[in-house]
Amino acid sequence: MSYDRLSPVDSTFLHVEDGVSHMHVGSIGIFEGPAPRYADLLQMISSKLHLVPRYRQVIRTVPFDLGRPVWVDDPHFNIEYHVRQTALGSPGGEEELRRLVGRLMSQQLDRTKPLWEIWFVEGLEDDHWALVSKTHHAMVDGVSGTELLSVVFDTERDAEPLPVQPWRPSAQPSSVSLATTAMADTIRSPYEQFRALRASLRFSRQALSQAADLTKGFFTLAGTLRPHPVSSLNGPIGPHRRYAWATSSVEEVRTIRHGLGGSFNDVVLAAITGAFRDLLLSRGESVDRSVRTLVPVSVRTRDASGRAIGDGTLANRVSAMFADLPVGVEDPVERLAAVTAQMDHLKSSHEAVAAQALTSLGGFAPPAVLALGARVAGKTAQRNLNTVTTNVPGPQQTLYVLGRQMLKAFPYVPLGGQVRLGVAIFSYDGQVNFGVTGDYDSVPDIDLFCLGIEDAMKAMLKAAAEASD
């Protein structure tokens, strides 16, 4: 019998999780009213679960760590455990919702059950309501998470409800079966990987070009080992989170790009750079430095338009680049130009390709080595990484749940290692929304950071308008 085994990257997200670093990603959707009945919401989500089988599976570890963990059906799956109901007290504004999100995201997912939750939140002002989702990063990356959002939600207001499909969990594997299968995979896997490696190293022009790109990327990655200046952005974190957001629009980003240049990602990174500058100055710290950020990069196959193509799985297909945000640059136009130049250099250096290659080598490593490597990486971040900024392109059409339109959508990114503040960007239906996660104890000024993002966008818009005159 074969099992759906976690990839090396997915396993790493399990290994880095501890009592203070919870590795779930999430989203917050705000909907028009009136709120649906809880029973109707349960029925709707239940009718979609056959489209995402992982939502009814749990992680089983292999005895003696002979192989990476596997996904198996949960024999005790209960939809009411995962879809939960709560309400805000009056007045139920966005500030109260953000406070609730911080509390919900501070709670670690139960590994004995499928690694997801959806909170149905009633009581928002203007008769609105919300869905707050949590999904472990070992289960899904940002791009495939967006695909799941489209599966659970409807693209038409009057979409026909689906019937609930009957489901029976598969028989549970024994510990002996898990162990023997893992040993067989270990014996078989090196041969298959060597065969693939031998094929990729044939002396063709394409192979030589790929090898050169990979080598160039490794040298660029090596630069991230240089320690960065000490600041309040890094240090020990606790288990509690603050959450806030900033808002913009696709049209504003398009206007800035037209007037000042740069890509979509360059513009949002420049806005975040301005916010870090404001934050450091407000704390009385020097901005004669840069802020190093990890920028996750999807390495899923893309179509002709550049959009990621799903491969039918929920496994992570993500790599990373490391960028130094130029917080020392005061002028918004010069700051955007500096971000654009650096991102162009990182793309040409093939840093993300090298990072993916390093991650793939984890397939050779036994689980214990993967765990050790993940923890060492977390400690290395104390000196070499200040923050994480991830940009996920979301659906640009309007989404609905039970006939109610989703008005706004915000992302949530977890914190790990010594990183005290992280930013996720999510575009939805013409909006560009920044979700900001902060350590509760060390980032009390998270609202100032969000204001800094919006101020930086306004400054670039003003400069773009002046450039067009």
N, C-alpha and C positions, 0 to 999 in steps of 0.2 A: 504494500500500500504506500502511495506517495502522499505527502502533506504539503499544504501551502505554507512554506517556510518564510519567516521574516527576512527581508534583505539585510545586508550589513548596515545600511543607513537606518532602516527602521529599528533594528536592534539597538543601535547607538542611542536613539531617542529614549529607549527604555533604560539604558544603562546610566545616562546622565541625570535621570530623575532621582531626586532625593527629597528630604523633608522640607526643603525650602524652594527647590526648583521643580515646578510642575510643568511637564512638557505637553500641555494641550493648547491647540490653537482654537480660535472661536470667531463668532460673528454675532452682531446685534442687529436685528431687523426691527424697524418701527413701522406699524401698519395703521391704516385708517380704520375707524370703528364702523359698527360696534364690534366688540370682541366676540369671537365665536364661543360656542359651548366647549368645555374641555372634552366632553365625550366625542364631539364632532372632530376635534383636532386629533384625538387618538385614532379615530377611524381613518382619517385622511393619511396620517403618517404610516399606519399599519398597512394601508393599501399600496404604499410605495416601497415597502421594505424588500420585496422580492427583487427589486431593481438594484439594490445595494446589499448583497448577502453578508458583507462584512459586518453590518450593523447588528447581526445576530450571532456573531462569533466572539470567542474569547481567546486569550493567549495561553497556551500551555508550554511550560518549560520542559526541556529534555533532561532526563536524569543524568546527573554527573556532568552537566554542561557539555554533552557529547556533540551537540549541534545547536544551531540557532533555534529560538522558539518557533512554534507553529500556530496557525490559526485553526481552531476547531469550533464546531457548532456548540452554542450554549444550551444545554439540556433544560435549563431553568429560566429561559428568556421570558421577561415580563415587561411589556411595553410601558406599563405605568411606572416602573422604576426609572425609566430613561426619559420619559416625557413628564415633567413635573410642573405643578401649578403654584403660582405665588401672586402677590399683588403689592403695589406700592401704597404707602399711606399718603393722605392728602398733604401737599397739593399734587404729588406725582409728576413733577417736572423732569426735564432731562438730567438735571443735576442729581436728583434722587435715583434715576435709572443708572447713571454712571456709578454711583456709590454702590448700588446693588450688584452691578456687574463686577466691580472690584472684589466684593465679598464672595460671589459665586466662583470667580476664577481663582480665588485663593485656596479652594478646596480641591484636593487631589482626586482624580478619578479612581474608582475602585477596580483594581486589576483582576478581581475574580469575576467581573462581569464585562460585557461588551463596553469598549472604551469611548462612550459618548453619552451626552445628556442634552436635552432641549428643555429650557425653562420657559413656560408660558406665563408672561407677566401682564397682569391686568392693572387698571387704575391709573394709566397715564393721562395727563391733561388732554383736553380737546377730544375726549372719547377714544384716544389712541390706545394701542396695546403693543406688546413686543414679544419677540422670540429671541432668547439668548442661547446660542449653541456652544457646546464644548466637544471637541474631538481630539483624541490623543494624536500627537504628531507621528507616532509609530504606525498609525493607521492610515494617514492621509496627508499629502502635502498641500500647499496652497492652491495649485492649479487644479488638481483633482478634487479638492474641496469645493472649488467653484462649480465643477461639474455636478457634484452631489447636490449643491444648492439648487441647481436647475432641475434636478430630478425630483426633489422633495416639493418644490414650488411649481405652480402652474404659470404658463405664459399667456393664458387667456383668463379673463374674469369669470366667464361662464363655462369653464372646462368641465367636462363630464367626469364625475367621480369614478374611481376605479374600484372594482370589487376586491375585497381582501383575499389574497391567495392562500390556500391551505399550506401549512408548513410543518414538517416533521424533522427534528434535528437528526443528523447522522449519528451513528453509534460512536461512543467515546473511545478513543484509542487507549490501549493499555500502556503502561510505562515501558514494558518490554518492547512493544511495537515501536514506540517513539525512539527508544534507544537504538534498536537494531536498524531502523530506517535511517537515523542520523549517521550511524557508522557506515552504512552503505553509501550514503551521499558523500561522506568524507572521502571514501575510497574512490568513488566515481568522479567527484568534482575536480580534483587536480588534473586528471587526464583531459577532461572536457575543456578546462581553462587553458591548459597547455596547447591543446589542439587549436583553440581559437587564437591564442597568442601567436602560434607558429604561422597561421594563415594570415594574420594581420601584419606580420613582419616580412612578407615576401617583398623582394626588392623591386618594387614598382615605383613609379614616380609618385603615385598617390600615397603610398606607405611612407616614403621618405619625407614627403611634405607633412604628413601627420606627425611623424616622429619629431621633426623640427619644431612644429607648433607646440607639442607637448613639452619638449625641453625648454623652450622659451617660457612657457607657463610656469614650469617648476622654479625657474630662476626668479620670476616675479613673485611667486608665492613665498619664496625664501625671505623676501623683504619684510614679510609680516612678522618675522621672528624678532625684529628689532623692538626693544621696549619703547613704550610711549610715555609721555610725561604723566606724572601722577596727578589725579584730579578727583573731585567729588563724584564724578560720573561712575567711578568704579570702587568696589569695596564689598564687604560682606552684605548679603541681603537676607531678609527674613521671609517668612512664609506668606505674608499678607501683601495685597496689591492695591494700588490706586489705578483708576482707569479714567481717561478723559479723551476728548476728540476735538479735531479741527476740521473745517469743511472748506471745499473749493468746488470747482466744476471743470468739466472737460473743456468747455468753451473758454474759460479763463486760461487754462494751460495752453490751449491752441492759440490764443491771442498772444501770449508770452512767446511761444515758439516762433510765431510769424514775425514778431517784432524784434526779438533778441537772438533767436536761434536755439539750438539744442534739441534734444529728444524729450519725450514725455517724462521719462525717468530722470533726465538731467534737471528738469524744472522742479519736480517734487523734491529731489535731493537738495537742490539749491535752497528751497523753502525750509527744509529741515535744518540745513546748515545755518541759516539765519536764526532759527529758533535756538540752536545750541549756542550760538554767539550771545544771544540775549540772556540765556540761562546762566552761562559762565560769568558774564559781566555782572548780572544781578547778585551772584554769589561772591563777587569780589575776586574772581580768579582771572588769570591772564588768558587772553585769546591769541597770544603770540605762539600759536601751535596749530595743530589740526586735530580733528576728532576722527579716530579710525572706526569705521563701521563695516560690519559684515553685510554684504548684499547678496541674499540668496538668489540663485539664477535657476530657472526651470531648464532642464536638459531633455524635456520630452520632445518627441518628434514634432515638427511644425509643418503646417500646410503652406501653400504659396503665399498666403496673406500674412504669415508669421505667427498665426495663432497656434497654441499647443494642441496637439492631437491626443486624445485619450487612447490608452492601449488596452482598455478593458480591465485594468487592475487599479487598485488604490495604493499600491506601493509608491514610496517617495521616489521621484525622479528630479532630484534637486542637487545643485552644486553651489559654489559660492565664489564671489570676488570680494576683495578687501579694498575699500576706498578710504582715502584721507580727506574728510570734509574740511574745506578751507575756512574755518571760523575766523581767521585773522583778517579776512577781506571784508571791509565794511560796505563798499559800494555794491548794490544788488546786481548790476549788470556785469561787473568784473567777477563777482562771485559765481554767477551762472556760467560765465565763460571758463572760469577755472574748473568748475565741476565737469563741464562738457569735455574739456581737454583731457582731464584725468580719466573719465570713463571711456573715451575713445582709445586712450592708451591701454587701459586694462583689457578692453575687448580685443585689441590687436595683439596683446601679449598672450592671449589664450589662457589666462589665469583660471577661468572657470573650467576649461577642458582639463587642466592639470589637477584641479581640485577633485573633479569627477573621477579621474584616473586613480588618485590616491584613495578615494572612497571605495572604488571598485576593488582595490587590492585587499580590502577588508574581507572579501569573499574567501581569501586564503587563510584568514586568521580564525583560530578557535574562539568561541564566545568569551572566554576569560580574558583573552588578549584584547578583544573588542571593548570589553568593559573597562579594562585598564587604560586603553588608548583614549576612550571617551572622557574619563575622569582627568587624565593628564591634560587633554585639550581644554577642559573646563578651568583648570588651574592656570594654564598658559594665558587664557583670556584675561586674567587679572592684570597682566602687564601689557598685553599686545592688542586688546580689543576694547573699545569704549562703549559701543552700542551695536544694535542690529536694525537695519531698515529694509523692509521687504515690501515690494510692490506687486500686487496681484490684480491683473485685469479681470474685472468681473463682467457679468452679463449686462449688455447695454439696452436690453429690452425690459419693459416693466414686468415685474413678477407679482404673483398673487397667491394668497393662501385662503382657501374657502371663500373665494370671491372678493377678498379684501386686498387692496393694493398695498405693496410694500413701499413706503414713502422714502425711507432712508435705510442705508446699510453701512455698518462700521465693522472693521476687523479687529481681532485681538491677537497679539503676538506674545509668547511666553518669555520669561526671563530665565537666564541660567548663568552659572559660574559667578563672576564678579560684576556682571552687567546690571546696572540699576535702572536703566531706562531703555525701552525699545519702541520702535515705530513701525506700524503696518499701514499700507496705503491700499485702498480698495475702491475701484471705480464701478459705479452702478447707475445705469439709466441717466447718463449725463452728469452724474455727481462724481467728485473725487474726494473721498473722505479719509482722514488720517486717524487711526486708532492708536492711542499712546498708552503704554503700560509702564507703570513705575513701581518700584519698591516702596511699600507704604511708609517705612520709617525714614528713608533717606531722600525721598523725592516729594516733599510736601508742596513744592512749587510747580506741580505738573500742569496746572492751569496756565501759568505764565509761559510755559513751553508751548502749549497749544496756541496761545495768543501770538507767540512769536512766529509760528508757522503762517498764520493768517496775515500777520503784518508783513512778512517777507513776500507773500503772494501779492499783496496790495502794492508793495514797493516795485515789484517786477512788472505788474500791470501798468503802473504809472509810467515806468521807464519805457515799456513797449509802446504805449500811446504816444509818448514824446518822440520816440524813434520813427513813428509812422507819420508824424506831422511834416 
